[in-house]
């Protein structure tokens, strides 16, 4: 399924597993990411989060649906990999600031 997503979100999903450094470039310098009960603030922390998850797990994300909710783009993605509970559908709630991601919260 092809979704009409904003460019920073498309860039994030296309670079996520292939090039974690490129995925980090999709974020603003002071972006905030919430994932697995932890909060990562700023480029250095997001780079650590992205690099850690890429080393820890092998996975793919297939965006299935998107909607606008309270000013955020919420993408439902089917995630398959070598992590506990795989496969799972996760919600990626993106807050954008111009051409970059200012916030991302990943939830069930």
Secondary structure, 3 states (H helix, E strand, C coil): CCCCCCHHHHHHHHHCCCCHHHHHCCEEEEEEEEECCEEEECHHHHHHHHHHHHHHCCEEEEEEEEEEECCEEEEEEEEEECCCCCCEEEEEEEEEECCEEEEEEEEC
